[in-house]
Amino acid sequence: MAKIYFEKLTRLMTDLELEKQVDVQLEVKHFFSGAALYANEVICISWSPMGLAFKLPESEVVELISCGKARPLRYFTKGHVKKGYVMFENPDMENNSQWEEYFLKAIDQVT
């Protein structure tokens, strides 16, 4: 199953041409039952059966969760909430560019 998310994350990263927009090393790796994007060897984005998760500024995390656009990130159903992250369940991939802002912010958060 992780292969599916590895391919989806790699494809989205390529479609958004992220490597042309940032001056950091980006690498997609297998992560639990999904995949994660690392910027300079620090995880900033993950995609798994739970959803697509981003490390964002805390104020934005609170805003996205409080308005119902995203949920707190938990890697496991009964696991603890991963602070500083939001998760989008069932992300709409029809318009990839909507994710570009979150990708860039997540990369910026860890570099």
Summary of the structure (lengths in Angstrom):
residues: 111
radius of gyration: 12.9
end to end distance: 29.2
largest distance: 38.1
contacts: 324
relative contact order: 0.21
helix: 38%
strand: 31%
